[in-house]
Structure formats: structure tokens, C-alpha cells
Amino acid sequence: MKRIAIAFLVFLLCVSVASASSSETAIEAVSSGSNGDIGILSLGYTITQGDSNWHYKPITTSVTRFNIDLNWGDKTDSLKLYVYDPSNNLVGYYYDSADGKINGRINIDIVDYSGIEQGTWSICVYGYSVSGTEDYSI
């Protein structure tokens, strides 16, 4: 019985390692709801003062809402979020207070009822005021 349990644990470990990505810039996974919303699933990243990390989100289907949820949880550090449409136009830049709360999180929706522009959206996370290294997910 122990051998079967150990073999099963080794199998799970192998599957986990095989599915991990070692890419420096990860491609975000898509979360699509039944209501036509689209968003980015959380993946872990780090950033330091004055650094910029770019993330890219391809939108290939007709959706009316695009959610971006940047979460670092540390109210003592401040990150800034820049969003560019597929034509490379700045849609906006956002600070922690963009969602009405200062809580180490920027959670915004980009809404266009005629449909979000299809193509690759660019999202830049900027270390606006960071002490040391800050972990975040987006």
C-alpha cells in the first residue's frame, strides 16, 4: 500500500514539474466567463523600484469586458498599471486608488459594449514606489 501511495505522489510531482513554465515573460492564461467577460488568471511575478514588467493578453473573441486585476497586497509599496490597446494607444494608467481603495490592488474593467478591440493588449506594471522586491500577481 505504501508503494502505491509513494508511486502516486511521484506521479503527481512529475506532472506538476512537467507543466511548469520557465519562460521569463509568461503568457497569461485566459479566463472566460459565460457572460462574455475575459480576464487574466493570476501568475506570480516580482518587481523592484523603477522597474517595468510587461504582460500581454491576446483577445481573439468578441467580448465586451476585459478585467485586469493587479494584486500585490502591500499597502506600503505602490505599483502603477499602464494599459495599451492592440493599436498601441494608451488606454489609461492606474494607481492603487483607481478602484476606490488603497489596498495593494488595482482591479479594473475595460468595457466596450460594441466589443473590446481584438488583438494583443499590452499591460505594463511599474514599480512606482517599492522598497526591496515586491511580489505581485496579475
C-alpha positions as CSV (number, residue, x, y, z in Angstrom):
1,M,0.0,0.0,0.0
2,K,2.9,2.4,0.9
3,R,4.5,1.7,-2.5
4,I,1.3,2.6,-4.3
5,A,1.0,5.9,-2.3
6,I,4.6,6.8,-3.0
7,A,4.3,6.0,-6.7
8,F,1.2,8.2,-6.9
9,L,3.0,11.1,-5.1
10,V,5.9,10.7,-7.5
11,F,3.5,10.7,-10.5
12,L,1.8,13.9,-9.2
13,L,5.2,15.6,-8.7
14,C,6.3,14.7,-12.3
15,V,3.1,16.0,-13.8
16,S,3.5,19.3,-11.8
17,V,7.1,19.8,-12.9
18,A,6.3,18.9,-16.5
19,S,3.5,21.5,-16.7
20,A,5.6,24.3,-15.1
21,S,6.9,27.1,-17.4
22,S,10.4,28.5,-17.2
23,S,9.8,31.4,-19.5
24,E,11.0,34.9,-18.3
25,T,7.8,36.5,-19.6
26,A,4.9,34.3,-19.1
27,I,1.9,34.3,-21.3
28,E,-1.2,34.9,-19.2
29,A,-3.9,32.2,-19.2
30,V,-7.4,33.2,-20.3
31,S,-10.4,33.0,-18.0
32,S,-13.6,33.3,-20.0
33,G,-17.0,33.5,-18.3
34,S,-20.3,32.6,-19.8
35,N,-21.3,36.3,-19.9
36,G,-18.6,37.2,-22.4
37,D,-16.2,38.6,-19.9
38,I,-12.5,37.9,-20.3
39,G,-9.6,38.3,-17.8
40,I,-6.2,37.2,-16.8
41,L,-5.6,34.4,-14.4
42,S,-3.1,35.2,-11.6
43,L,0.5,34.2,-12.1
44,G,3.3,35.2,-9.7
45,Y,5.9,37.9,-10.5
46,T,8.3,40.2,-8.8
47,I,9.2,43.9,-9.3
48,T,11.6,46.4,-7.8
49,Q,11.7,50.2,-7.6
50,G,11.7,51.9,-11.1
51,D,11.4,48.6,-13.0
52,S,8.7,47.8,-15.6
53,N,7.3,44.4,-16.3
54,W,5.3,43.8,-19.5
55,H,2.4,41.4,-19.8
56,Y,0.5,40.6,-23.0
57,K,-3.1,39.4,-23.4
58,P,-4.4,38.3,-26.8
59,I,-8.1,38.9,-27.2
60,T,-9.3,36.8,-30.1
61,T,-13.0,36.5,-29.4
62,S,-15.8,39.1,-29.2
63,V,-16.1,40.2,-25.6
64,T,-17.5,43.4,-24.0
65,R,-15.5,43.4,-20.8
66,F,-11.8,42.9,-20.1
67,N,-10.8,42.6,-16.4
68,I,-7.3,43.4,-15.2
69,D,-6.6,42.5,-11.5
70,L,-3.1,43.5,-10.3
71,N,-2.6,42.4,-6.7
72,W,0.4,42.9,-4.5
73,G,-1.3,43.3,-1.1
74,D,1.3,45.5,0.5
75,K,-0.1,49.0,1.1
76,T,3.4,50.4,1.9
77,D,4.6,49.7,-1.7
78,S,3.0,51.3,-4.7
79,L,2.7,49.9,-8.2
80,K,1.3,51.7,-11.3
81,L,-0.5,50.0,-14.1
82,Y,-0.4,51.1,-17.8
83,V,-2.9,49.6,-20.3
84,Y,-2.3,49.8,-24.1
85,D,-4.8,48.6,-26.7
86,P,-3.7,46.4,-29.7
87,S,-3.0,49.6,-31.8
88,N,-0.6,50.6,-29.0
89,N,-2.7,53.5,-27.8
90,L,-2.5,54.2,-24.1
91,V,-6.0,53.4,-22.7
92,G,-5.1,54.6,-19.2
93,Y,-2.7,54.4,-16.3
94,Y,-3.9,53.5,-12.8
95,Y,-2.7,53.7,-9.2
96,D,-3.7,51.7,-6.2
97,S,-6.6,54.1,-5.6
98,A,-8.1,53.5,-9.1
99,D,-10.7,51.1,-7.7
100,G,-11.6,53.4,-4.8
101,K,-9.5,51.6,-2.2
102,I,-5.8,51.8,-1.2
103,N,-5.2,48.1,-0.5
104,G,-2.3,46.9,-2.6
105,R,-4.6,46.1,-5.5
106,I,-5.7,47.6,-8.8
107,N,-8.8,45.9,-10.1
108,I,-10.2,47.5,-13.3
109,D,-12.6,46.6,-16.0
110,I,-12.3,47.9,-19.6
111,V,-15.8,47.9,-21.0
112,D,-16.9,48.5,-24.6
113,Y,-20.5,47.3,-25.3
114,S,-19.8,47.2,-29.0
115,G,-16.9,44.8,-28.3
116,I,-13.3,45.1,-27.0
117,E,-10.8,45.6,-29.8
118,Q,-9.4,42.2,-30.8
119,G,-5.6,41.7,-30.9
120,T,-2.8,41.7,-28.3
121,W,-3.3,44.1,-25.4
122,S,-0.1,45.3,-23.6
123,I,-0.1,45.7,-19.8
124,C,2.9,47.3,-18.0
125,V,3.4,47.0,-14.3
126,Y,5.7,49.8,-13.0
127,G,7.4,49.8,-9.6
128,Y,6.3,53.3,-8.6
129,S,7.4,53.3,-5.0
130,V,8.9,49.9,-4.0
131,S,11.1,49.1,-1.0
132,G,13.2,46.0,-1.9
133,T,11.3,43.5,-4.1
134,E,7.6,43.3,-4.3
135,D,5.7,40.1,-5.3
136,Y,2.5,40.5,-7.3
137,S,0.0,38.6,-9.4
138,I,-1.9,39.7,-12.5
